[in-house]
Amino acid sequence: MTVPWGNKRLDSCSIEDILRAMGISEYEREIHRIYKGIRDKILQRLNGFREVWERGSEDKIWKELVFCLLTPQSKAEKCWEAVKGLERKGLLFEGAMERMAEELKPVRFRFNKARYIVEARKRLFVDGRPRIREKLKKFENPFDAREWMVKNIKGMGYKEASHFLRNIGLGENLAILDRHILKNLLKLGVISSIPPSLSRRQYLRIEKKFIEYAKNTGIPPAHLDFVLWYRETGKVFK
């Protein structure tokens, strides 16, 4: 038996019809269209991130951390190329700050970020190699792990720490509040304005709204992040 939906029958309605009848805005319908088109790519990417944590090497985890240290105010693709460049030159695990900074020319604030990498090594390396997994296993949940990283890894704010934990398969319920995400949350009416900077309190407040919106719209938080990022860049990346 079919169920009436306005002047149509439900079994003949498209998702577009249903969303429109529910009073969902055109902008939100666009978000759902994008999600439908890239959902398989998102699942593939998230499965790859989980593989990093479950079976990946410590070196892979370290590469993701360096990538996230590089991303503030820099393009993600250039940051990932920079990480691979550091690895090719033998600088990723033991390079001096000055030599790393020279290789990080495409990245903004390269001298500061090279220093952050050196300082992160001091905190996370044992006998010259990364030991990040055992450090993160001590925390009961990704929220506690993020708090530790923000307090102890210089250059890691809440966005960068959330990004890192998502990229190693631990942070799918954390929000990565970069400029692309904030701009779209404003358009969706989830937030009323974009703050010039994000304090801890502001970040957690907006993150809560992001997660609530994701729940209400039926798109998991990690998936919604990719959808909004894709809408701005046309890519499913990292």
VEXSE-593053 format. One line per 8 residues: number of its first residue (from 1); their letters; for each residue x, y negated, z negated of C-alpha. Coordinates in Angstrom, 1 decimal, padded with zeros to 4 digits. Example, Ala and Ser with C-alpha at 12.3 -4.5 7.8 and 13.67 -1.06 7.14 Angstrom:
2
1) as) 012.3/004.5/-007.8  013.7/001.1/-007.1 .
***
This chain:
238
1) mtvpwgnk) 000.0/000.0/000.0  001.3/-003.5/000.8  001.0/-006.5/-001.4  -000.2/-009.9/-000.1  002.3/-012.8/-000.1  000.5/-016.0/000.8  -001.0/-015.4/004.2  001.6/-012.6/005.0 .
9) rldscsie) 002.0/-009.1/003.7  005.2/-008.4/001.7  006.4/-005.6/004.0  006.4/-008.0/006.9  008.2/-010.9/005.1  011.9/-011.6/005.5  014.1/-012.5/002.6  013.9/-016.1/004.0 .
17) dilramgi) 010.1/-016.0/003.8  010.2/-014.8/000.2  012.8/-017.3/-001.0  010.9/-020.1/000.7  007.6/-019.0/-000.9  009.4/-019.0/-004.3  010.3/-022.6/-003.8  014.0/-021.9/-003.3 .
25) seyereih) 015.7/-024.9/-001.6  017.3/-024.7/001.8  020.7/-025.1/000.2  020.1/-022.1/-002.0  018.7/-020.1/000.9  022.0/-020.9/002.7  023.9/-019.4/-000.3  021.9/-016.2/000.0 .
33) riykgird) 022.4/-016.0/003.8  026.2/-016.4/003.3  026.1/-013.7/000.5  024.3/-011.3/002.7  026.9/-011.8/005.5  030.0/-011.4/003.3  028.9/-009.1/000.5  030.8/-006.1/001.9 .
41) kilqrlng) 034.0/-008.2/002.1  033.5/-009.4/-001.5  033.1/-005.9/-002.7  036.3/-004.8/-000.9  038.2/-007.7/-002.3  037.1/-007.1/-005.9  037.8/-003.4/-005.6  041.3/-004.3/-004.5 .
49) frevwerg) 041.7/-006.5/-007.6  040.6/-003.7/-009.9  043.2/-001.4/-008.2  045.9/-003.9/-009.3  045.0/-003.4/-013.0  044.2/000.3/-012.8  047.1/001.5/-010.6  049.1/-001.5/-009.6 .
57) sedkiwke) 052.7/-002.1/-010.6  053.7/-004.8/-013.2  055.4/-006.5/-010.2  052.0/-006.9/-008.5  050.4/-008.4/-011.7  053.3/-010.8/-012.0  052.9/-011.9/-008.3  049.2/-012.7/-009.1 .
65) lvfclltp) 050.2/-014.7/-012.1  052.8/-016.7/-010.2  050.2/-017.3/-007.4  047.8/-018.8/-009.9  050.5/-021.0/-011.5  051.1/-022.5/-008.0  047.4/-023.1/-007.0  046.5/-026.4/-008.9 .
73) qskaekcw) 046.0/-029.1/-006.2  047.6/-026.9/-003.5  046.0/-024.7/-000.8  045.7/-021.1/-001.8  047.0/-019.7/001.4  050.2/-021.8/001.2  050.6/-020.7/-002.4  050.4/-017.0/-001.5 .
81) eavkgler) 052.9/-017.5/001.3  055.2/-019.3/-001.2  055.0/-016.3/-003.6  056.0/-013.9/-000.7  058.8/-016.3/000.2  060.1/-016.2/-003.3  060.0/-012.5/-003.2  061.8/-012.3/000.1 .
89) kgllfega) 064.6/-014.5/-001.2  065.0/-012.5/-004.4  063.8/-015.4/-006.5  060.5/-014.2/-007.9  061.9/-012.2/-010.8  065.2/-013.9/-011.6  065.6/-017.1/-009.5  066.8/-020.3/-011.1 .
97) mermaeel) 064.4/-023.1/-011.3  066.2/-025.4/-008.8  066.4/-022.7/-006.1  062.7/-021.8/-006.6  061.7/-025.4/-006.3  063.5/-025.6/-003.0  061.5/-022.7/-001.7  058.2/-024.2/-003.0 .
105) kpvrfrfn) 058.2/-027.2/-000.7  054.7/-026.5/000.7  053.4/-026.6/-002.9  052.5/-029.8/-004.8  054.4/-030.5/-008.1  056.9/-027.8/-007.1  059.5/-028.7/-009.7  057.0/-028.5/-012.6 .
113) karyivea) 055.6/-025.2/-011.2  059.1/-023.7/-010.8  059.7/-024.5/-014.5  056.4/-022.9/-015.4  057.5/-019.7/-013.7  060.8/-019.7/-015.6  059.0/-020.2/-018.9  056.4/-017.5/-018.1 .
121) rkrlfvdg) 059.3/-015.1/-017.6  060.6/-015.8/-021.0  057.2/-015.1/-022.5  056.2/-012.1/-020.4  059.4/-010.3/-019.4  061.2/-007.6/-021.3  064.7/-006.6/-020.1  064.3/-008.7/-017.0 .
129) rprirekl) 061.1/-007.1/-015.8  057.4/-008.2/-016.3  055.4/-006.5/-019.1  052.1/-008.2/-018.7  049.7/-005.2/-018.9  050.7/-004.2/-022.4  050.2/-007.8/-023.6  046.7/-008.0/-022.1 .
137) kkfenpfd) 045.7/-004.6/-023.4  045.8/-006.0/-026.9  042.7/-008.2/-026.3  039.2/-006.9/-026.8  037.8/-008.9/-023.9  038.9/-011.2/-021.0  037.7/-014.3/-022.9  040.2/-013.7/-025.7 .
145) arewmvkn) 042.9/-012.8/-023.2  042.2/-016.1/-021.4  042.5/-018.1/-024.7  045.9/-016.5/-025.3  047.1/-017.3/-021.8  046.0/-021.0/-022.0  047.7/-021.4/-025.3  050.9/-019.6/-024.5 .
153) ikgmgyke) 051.6/-019.8/-020.7  052.6/-023.3/-019.7  050.8/-024.4/-016.6  047.8/-022.1/-017.2  044.6/-024.0/-017.8  041.2/-022.3/-018.1  040.8/-022.3/-014.3  044.2/-020.8/-013.6 .
161) ashflrni) 043.9/-018.2/-016.4  040.4/-017.2/-015.2  041.7/-016.9/-011.6  044.5/-014.7/-012.6  042.4/-012.4/-014.7  039.9/-012.1/-011.9  042.6/-011.3/-009.4  043.9/-008.4/-011.5 .
169) glgenlai) 040.4/-006.9/-012.1  039.7/-008.2/-015.6  037.8/-011.4/-015.2  034.7/-010.8/-013.1  032.6/-012.6/-015.7  034.8/-015.7/-015.9  034.2/-018.8/-013.9  037.0/-020.2/-011.7 .
177) ldrhilkn) 036.0/-023.9/-011.8  038.0/-025.4/-009.0  036.9/-028.4/-006.9  035.1/-026.3/-004.4  033.0/-024.6/-007.0  032.2/-027.8/-008.9  031.1/-029.5/-005.8  028.7/-026.8/-004.9 .
185) llklgvis) 027.4/-026.5/-008.5  026.6/-030.2/-008.2  024.7/-029.7/-004.9  022.8/-026.8/-006.4  021.8/-028.9/-009.4  023.6/-026.7/-011.9  025.6/-029.7/-013.1  024.6/-033.3/-013.0 .
193) sippslsr) 028.1/-034.7/-012.3  031.7/-033.6/-011.8  033.9/-034.6/-014.7  037.2/-036.2/-013.8  039.0/-033.6/-016.0  037.8/-030.5/-017.8  038.4/-030.2/-021.5  038.0/-026.8/-023.1 .
201) rqylriek) 034.5/-027.7/-024.3  033.5/-029.0/-020.9  034.9/-025.9/-019.1  033.1/-023.5/-021.3  029.8/-025.4/-021.0  029.9/-025.5/-017.2  031.0/-021.8/-017.2  028.0/-020.9/-019.2 .
209) kfieyakn) 025.7/-022.7/-016.7  027.5/-021.0/-013.8  027.0/-017.6/-015.3  023.3/-018.3/-016.1  022.7/-019.6/-012.5  024.4/-016.5/-011.1  022.1/-014.3/-013.2  019.0/-016.2/-012.2 .
217) tgippahl) 019.9/-016.1/-008.5  020.8/-012.4/-008.5  024.4/-012.9/-007.3  027.0/-011.6/-009.8  029.4/-014.3/-011.0  032.5/-013.0/-009.3  030.4/-012.7/-006.1  029.0/-016.2/-006.4 .
225) dfvlwyre) 032.5/-017.6/-006.8  033.5/-016.1/-003.4  030.3/-017.3/-001.8  030.8/-020.9/-002.8  034.4/-020.8/-001.9  033.6/-019.3/001.5  031.0/-022.0/002.1  033.8/-024.6/001.8 .
233) tgkvfk) 036.7/-022.8/003.5  035.1/-020.1/005.7  037.3/-017.5/004.1  037.2/-014.6/001.6  040.7/-014.9/000.2  042.0/-014.7/-003.4 .
***
